[in-house]
Amino acid sequence: MAIKLALLVVFFAIMLAVGIRCRRHATDVNGFVLGGRSVGAWLTAFAYGTSYFSAVIFVGYAGQFGWRFGVASTWIGLGNAFLGSLLAWVVLGRRTRLMSQHLDSATMPEFFGKRFGSKGLKIGASVIVFIFLIPYTASLYNGLSRLFGMAFNIDYTVCIILMAALTCVYVVAGGYMATAINDFIQGIIMLGGIVVVVLAVLNENGGFMAAMDALARVEDASVTTTPGAFTSFFGPKPLELLGVVILTSLGTWGLPQMVQKFYAIRSEKAIHKGAVISTLFAVVVAGGCYFLGGFGRLYGNRVDVAADGYDVIIPAMLENLSPLLIGIVVILVLSASMSTLSSLVMASSSTLTLDLLKDNVIKDMDEKKQVRTMRGLIVVFIAISVVIAIVQHTSNITFIAQLMGVSWGALAGAFLAPFLYGLYWKRTTRAAVWTSFFFGAGVMTLNLLCPSVFPALLQSPINCGAFAMVAGLVLVPLVSLVTPRPERELTDGAFACYEAKVTVPAKRSLGD
């Protein structure tokens, strides 16, 4: 217990020290929200990765999909690395950085408003963010209850209040820069922690080959009758696996808290380096998490998934580890949760302040008042997430848990297509953007309220979210082609940033 408590104290002390140290970077809106657009490759890449992978991944998704797909669930982690990280950086990184600075936009809703010349789009996007991002924050506490109960025998309510309060202090004090630096520290913990945990679990089962042999002998007629399906290349349900890969990988392209990382990056060189770092981070962390979860069925005698749900699987795999390793796991999950929580509340507070309150509700809102408002909203949003998490845990209201699962699909389904086309295609129209907003948010809301109206495959929020994103990529160009062209002056002005002349070394270009 002394070892575990010491690790927690050191961890929390470092987080708070960074927040206090970074106060000087958070005196204006640009500094508080974007770190002055001067954040380097390592900090941006780790901020992207740690915002991507939370306790939901480590405890919830890794356990759930590892149980359903076996070691083939590792494909989800690899999809996160190459589709959700590498390709996102390559396709979105440079253009997002250029156009967001050119349009002077600090948030995704503000980008939509200025790119398409519509105040309504900005307000509509900010409403979607508020509705679907805030409940999602509460899901970050899921999984912590069982891990803290196993390690410290601490009440769940005390655990989440402590975590939320410490996150609140460093984000309010230091803004984006404090979040980025702490994300870097938390990312290192996540990298080392997942490697140690995977090796420990494999060792407990006699090593890699022995664990694979034992898993190949596991049978579950309710899932498949194929022998060795849980060690096969694509697992027992390849189509469902593909849906999870699409949602958890392509979805990041449309999530405000992820895309806004590109707004703050410093330079072209940082984008190239950040893409590589972010991809390697995802391979280790996401690949490691899902690979670990793939061996969950070896612990079937310790868990009752039907009665207790999938969140019991990972804690059951870890409960026999040494106190030091359990302490590392707790810090790992805390790091994953706090980094994502800080990113979500930063995105929520900046969106609500800059896109909804400023000039619409509160007139003449100067820089200092904007920063004060964002700091106040961070406190409010974290408090809301704590209340939702406690209510859901104590009363087991499944509606709240379902709403959290729908959030990712709704945000990505609404924003991914119009954001991507908005960066690349001048012909994209306001009507097409509105169509994507209504379709993505509407389909996922209907899935939450009346899942029975969907075909069996789409009744799952995960599959439905993947469908919403892919459908948006088709709907936006179709609607754009049948609606009036946008004003040429508006589109030419937005795309002018791509035509600016820059000087590069000869090793990058032969010249004329």
N, C-alpha and C positions, 0 to 999 in steps of 0.2 A: 504493500500500500504506500509506503514511503517513497519508493521509486516512482510509482505512477503519479502521486501528488506532486513530486518534485518536477517531473516532466511537464505537468500542467502549469505549474507556477512559472517556470521559465518561459514556456510558450506564450502565456498570456502577458507576461512582462515585456517580452520582445514586441508583441503586437501593439501594446499601448505606447511603448517608447517610440516606435516608428510613427504612429499617428501624431503624437505631440511634436516630433521632430519635423514633420512635413507641414506644419501649420503655415509656414511662410509661403508655400506654394498654392495656398487655397484662399487668397485674398480677393480674387475676382472670379467672374463666371468662367472664363476661359481656363484659369488655373484650377478652379474647384472641380469642373466637370471633365476637362480634357488634359489636365496637367500641362497647360501651355502648349499643347501639340508638340511636345519635345521629348516624348517617352521613347527610349531606345528599344532595340530588337529583343533583348533578353526579357526586359520587364513586360513588354507588350505580349510576347509569345507566352510567357508564363501566366499573365493576366487572362489571356484568351483561354488557355488550357484549364486553369483552375476555376474559371467561371463556367466552363463546359462541364466539368466532372465534379459532382457533389456527392454527398452521402446518399442521395437517391440512386446514383449509379453504383456505388460500392456495396451498399447494403440491400437496396431494393431491386434494381434492375439486374445486377450481377447474380443475385440469388434466384430471382424469378426466371430469367432467360437461361441461366446455366441449368436450372432444373428442367426447363422445357426442351432445350436444344442440346444439352451436353457440351462437350468441348467445342462444338461448332459455333457456340455463342461467341467465341473469340473473333469470328468474322465481324461482329458488331463493333468491337474495339478497333479492328483494322479499318472498317468503314468510317468510323469516327476520325481515324488518323488521316486517311487519304482523301476522303470525300468531305468530311466535316472540318478538317484543318488545312491540309495542303492545298486542295483545290479551291477552298474558300479564300485562302490568302492569295493565290494566283489570280483568280477571277475577280475578286472583290477588292483586295487590298489597295492597290495603287489608285484605281478609279474612285473608290470611296474616299480615300484621303484627299485626292485632288478636288473632286466636286464638292465635298462637304466644306472644305476650306473656302473654295471659290464662292459658294452660296452662303457662307458664314452660318452654317447650321451646326448645332451642337448635339442634336438628338435626331432620331429617325423620323418622328412626326414633323419636326421642323424641316427636314430634308424634303419630305413629300410636299409640304406646303410651298416651299420656295421652288423646287424643281418643276412642279406642275402649276404654279401660280394660283393656288387655291387655299384660302384660309380654312375652308370647310374640311379639306383633306387633313390638314394639320390637327384640327380639333377632333375629327373622327378617329385618326390614328392614336391620338393621345387617350381617348376614351377606351379604345380597345386595349391599349397598354395597361391602363389603370384597372380595367375589369379582369384581365387575364394574368397580369404579371404579379399582382399583389397576392392572390391566393396561392400562386406557385411558390412564393417564398416560404409559406408554411410547410410545404412538403420537404424542405431541407432539414427539418428537425426529425423527420421519420428515420427510424433506424438508430438514432442516438439513444433512445430510451433503453433499448435492450443492451446496447454496448455499455452504456454507463451503469445500468443495473448489474451487468456481469462484472464490470471492473471495479466499481466503487460502491455499489448498493445505494446510489443516490436517487432521490425521487426525480422523475422525468421533468416535472414542472420547474424544479430548482435548476436542473441542468440547462434547459432551454432559455430560462431567464438570464442565467449567468452568461451563456454564449451570446445571446442577443445583446445584452448590455455592453459587453466588451467590444463586439463588432460595431455597435453604435458609436462608442467613444472614439475609436480610431478613424472611422469614416467621417464623422462629423468634424473632427479636429483637422484631419489632413486631406480630405477629399480624394480625388482620383489618384494623386501621387502616393498617398499613404496606402490606398487600396492596391496599387500596382506593386509597391515594394513588399507589402505583406503577402501579396499573391506569389511573389517570387520566393519568399521564404517558405510559405506554405507549400508551394510547388515542389521545392527540394525535399520537404518532408514526405510529400505524397510519392515522389519517385523512389526514395529510399525505402519507405514503408511498404509499398506494394511488392517490391522485389523481395524483401525479407519475409513478408507474410506468405507469398506464393511458395518460396523455398521451404518455409517451415511446415506448411500444410502438406506439400509433396513428401517431405521427409517423414511426416507422421504416418503417411500411407505407404511407406517403404520405397519411396523414390518415384520418378516419373513413370517408368515402365510398369512398375507394380500397380501404381494408381490407375494407369490406362487399362491394364488387364482386368482389374477389379471393376472398373466402370463398364467395360465391354460385357461383363457378365450380368449387369443390372437389366432387369426386364420390367416393363410397365405396359400391360396390354391396353390400358386406357389411352395411351399415347401412340404406341406402335407395337407391332408384333415382329418387326425385323430384328434379328439378333445383332447386338453390338451397335445399335443405332446411335447411342449417346457418345460413341467415339468415332462416328462416321464423319466424312468430310463436310457435308452440309446438314447433318443432324436429321432428326425424324420429320421435321416440318419445314422444308426449304422455303416455301412461299411465305409463311409467317415470319421466318427469319429475315427474308428480304424486306418485308414491310418494316420490321424493327430497324434494320440497317438504314433504310431510306429516311424514316422519321428522325432517328437520333443523329444522322449524319447530315443530310440535306437541310434539316430543320434549323441548324445553326445559322444558315445564310439569311434567315429572316427574323432572327431574334434580336431585339434592340440591344440587350446587354452584351451580345457578342459582336454585332456589327460596329457598335460604337467604339470598340477597341481600335479599329482601323482609323477612326477620326484623329486619334491622338499620336499616332506613330510619327517618328521624327523625320525619316528620310527614305530614299529609294533603297539604299544599302540595307537599312534596318528592315525593310519589307522582305527582301530576299533572305536575309539571315533569320528573320522571325518566322518565315514559312517553314524553314528546315527545323528550327528549334521546336516550334509548335507541333510539327508532325511527329518528331521523335518523342516528345513529351506524351502525346496521345497514344503512340504505339505502346509505350511502357505502362502508362497509367490505365488507359481504357482497355488495351489488350490484356494487361495483367489482371484487371478486375474481372473481366468476363471469362478469362481463362480459369481463374480461381473458382468462379461460380460454377463452371462446367463440371467440377468434381463434387458438387453439392449432394448428389444422390448417394455418394459413399457414406453420407451421414444420415441416411433415411431412417435409421433406427433411433436417432436422437430427436427428430423433429416430427411434428404433425402438421404438414402443410395445409391439409384440408381444414383443420380447426384454427390454426394460428396464422396462416398466410405465409407468404414467401419471405417476409422480413426476418423470420427466425433462422433461416438457413445459414447465412454468413456468420452470425454470432455463434451458432452451434459448431461451425467449423473451427472457430478460434478459441473456444472456451478452455481448451486444455493446453494452450500455449503458456510459456513462462510469463511471470508478471511483467518483465521488461518488454516482451513482445506485445503483450496486451496493452501496455502503456503506449507503445509506438502506434498500435492500431487505433487507439482512442484519439491520439494526436493527429493521426492521418485523417480520420473521419471528421474531426473538428476542423482541420485545415480545409478539407474539401467543402464543408458546409459553410464556414465563415467566409471563405473567398467568394463563393457563389452568392451568398446572402448580401455581401457588401456590393457586389456588382449589380444585383437586382434592385436593391434600394437606391443605388446611385442612378440607375436608369429610370426608375419610377419617379423619384423626386425631381430630377432634372426635367423629365417630360412634363410632369404636372405643372411645374413652376414656369418653364419657358414657353410651353405650347398651349396651356389651358388658362392659367391664372394671369400671366403677363399680357397686358393690353386688352384682355377680354373681361376679366373680373377685377383686376387691380390695375388702374391706370398709373402712368408715370412711375414705373417700377425701376429704380436705379440699380446699379450693379451690387451695391452692398445689401440692398433689400432683397434682391434675387438670391444672393448667397445665403442670407439669413433664412429666407423662406425654404430653400432647399435643405438646409440643416435641420430646420424644424420638421419638415416633411419626412426626412430620414428617420427621425425619432418616432413619428407617428406611424410610418409604414412598418417599422420593425415591431412596434407595439402591437399593431394589427396582426402581423404574422404570428406573434407569440400567442395572442388570444385565440386565433383560428387553430393553431397547433394544439393548444391545451384543450379547447372545446372538442376537437376531433378525437383526441386521445382519450379523454375522460368519458365522453358520451358515445364514442364510436359512430358518429354521424357519417355514413358512407357517402352522402351527397357531397360533403366537403372534399373527401378523398378523391372522388370522381372528378370534381372540378379542377383539382390540381393536375390530374392526369390529362385533362382536356386542354389545359392552358398552352402547353408547348405546341400542340397541333393547331390551335386557333391562331396564335401569334404568327407562327411560320406560314400557315395557310393563307393568312391575310396579307402578310408583308413581303414574303420571299419574292414572288413573281414581279410585283410592281417595282420593288427596289432594284432587282437585277435588270429588268428591262429599262428602268429609268436611268441606269448608269450607261447602258449600251445603245439604246434605240430611241432616236428622236421622235419616232412616230407614236410612241406610247401616249395614250390620252387619259384625261381625268376620269372619263367614264369607265375605262378599263381598270383604273386603280380602285374606284368605288366598287366595281363588280368584284374584284378580288377581296376587298375588305368585307363586303357583305357575305360573299360565298364562304370564305375561310372561317370567319367568326360564326356565321349562321349554321354551317354544316356541323361544326364541333359543338355548338350549343344544343342543336337538335340531337346530336349523338349523346349528349349528357342527359337530356330530358326524356327522349323517346328512342332509345337504341333499337327497339324492336322494328322500327320502320325501315331500317337498313338491311341489306343482305347480310347473311351470317358472317361473311368475311369482314365486313365493315362495321360490325357491332362493337368490335374492340376499338377503344379510343386511339390506340397506336396505329392500327391499320387505317382507320378513318383519317387520322392526321396526315399520314403519308399520302392518301388519296387527295386530300384537300390541297396539299402542296403541289402535287403533280398536275392536278386539274387547274390550279392557278396559272401554271406555266403555259397551259393551252388557252385558257380563257382570256388572259391579258392581250396576247397578239390578235386573237379573233375579234374581240370587242374593239380594239384599237383600229383595226382595218375597216370596220363598218360604222365607225363614228367619225365626226369631223376632225380633221387634222388639228393639232395644237398650234398656237400662234408661233410663227417662225421666229419672231424676235425672242420669244421666251426660250425656245429650245436652243437656238444659236447662242444665246447668252449663257445658258447652262453648260453647253458643250465647248465653249470657248476655252475653258481651262485645259482641255486636252490638246489644243493647238499651239499653246505657248511654246516658244523656242527655248531650249536649254542647251548648255554646253556640256559635253561628255568627253571623257578621255578617249584617245584613239583605240585603246584596247577594247572598247565597247562598240565602236563604230568606225568604218573605213572612211567615212565622210563622202563628199561628192567625187 
